[in-house]
Amino acid sequence: MCIIRVGFEGHFSYMRDYRLVLILKSDIEKAAKEKILADVKAWGGKLSDVKVSELGEKKFAYPIRKALKGDYVLVEFKSDRVADELENKVRIHPDILRHLLVRED
């Protein structure tokens, strides 16, 4: 679902729905996990309606960066555009094993 927002100059911007799935290292503490999620929200730019769902710890079919299991976290948000910084920072963060960012239609 898109929400149309009119800016100051009369330009239209569409608020699109996004889903970001993160696989975090399973041995990090809760405080570190909360900091990672706060950083992800900051890297995203102007995000609204942010919902974070922890999907739990799951075992991998094969090792990822020498890890055999990881914590899955789903972040749903609305944005007119996802900042490039989000994708770049998530890719190189040492505690994030994998990620998937999807724009919903």
C-alpha positions in Angstrom: 0.0 0.0 0.0 1.4 3.4 -1.0 0.7 6.6 0.8 1.0 9.8 -1.2 2.6 12.7 0.6 2.8 16.2 -0.9 6.0 18.1 -0.1 6.6 21.8 0.4 7.2 22.4 -3.3 4.2 20.4 -4.4 6.1 17.3 -5.3 4.6 13.9 -4.6 6.5 11.3 -2.7 5.2 7.7 -2.3 5.6 6.0 1.0 6.4 2.4 0.1 6.4 -0.7 2.4 9.8 -2.4 2.9 10.8 -5.5 4.8 14.3 -6.1 6.0 15.3 -9.5 7.3 18.5 -9.7 9.3 20.4 -12.7 10.4 22.4 -11.8 13.5 25.1 -13.8 15.3 23.4 -15.9 17.9 26.1 -15.2 20.6 25.6 -11.5 20.9 23.9 -10.0 23.9 20.5 -8.4 24.0 22.0 -4.9 24.5 24.2 -5.3 21.4 21.2 -6.5 19.4 19.2 -3.5 20.5 22.1 -1.2 19.4 22.2 -2.9 16.0 18.5 -2.4 15.5 18.8 1.3 16.6 21.7 1.8 14.1 19.7 0.2 11.3 16.8 2.6 12.0 19.2 5.5 11.9 20.9 4.4 8.7 17.6 4.1 6.9 16.9 7.8 6.8 13.3 8.9 7.1 11.5 5.8 8.2 7.9 5.6 9.5 5.7 2.9 11.0 8.8 0.8 12.0 7.9 -2.7 13.4 10.5 -5.1 14.7 9.7 -8.8 15.1 12.2 -11.3 16.4 11.7 -14.6 14.6 14.0 -16.5 16.9 17.2 -18.6 16.6 17.5 -21.1 13.8 20.1 -23.6 12.7 21.7 -23.1 9.3 21.9 -25.8 6.6 25.6 -24.8 6.1 28.0 -22.5 8.0 27.8 -18.8 7.4 31.0 -16.9 8.4 31.9 -19.9 10.6 28.5 -19.7 12.5 26.1 -22.7 12.6 23.0 -20.8 13.9 21.7 -17.2 13.9 19.0 -15.0 15.2 16.4 -13.9 12.6 14.9 -10.4 12.9 12.3 -8.9 10.7 12.1 -5.1 10.4 9.1 -3.7 8.5 8.9 0.1 7.7 7.6 2.7 5.3 9.8 5.1 3.4 9.7 7.1 0.2 13.3 5.9 -0.5 15.8 3.7 1.3 19.1 5.4 1.9 22.1 3.8 0.2 23.9 4.0 3.6 21.5 1.4 5.0 22.5 -1.3 2.4 26.2 -0.5 2.7 26.4 -0.4 6.5 24.3 -3.6 6.9 26.6 -5.4 4.4 29.8 -4.7 6.3 28.5 -4.9 9.9 30.4 -7.7 11.7 27.5 -9.0 13.7 25.1 -9.2 10.8 25.6 -12.5 9.0 23.1 -12.0 6.1 20.4 -9.6 5.2 17.6 -9.2 2.6 15.8 -6.0 1.8 12.6 -6.2 -0.2 10.2 -3.5 -1.4 6.6 -4.6 -1.4 4.2 -3.6 -4.1 
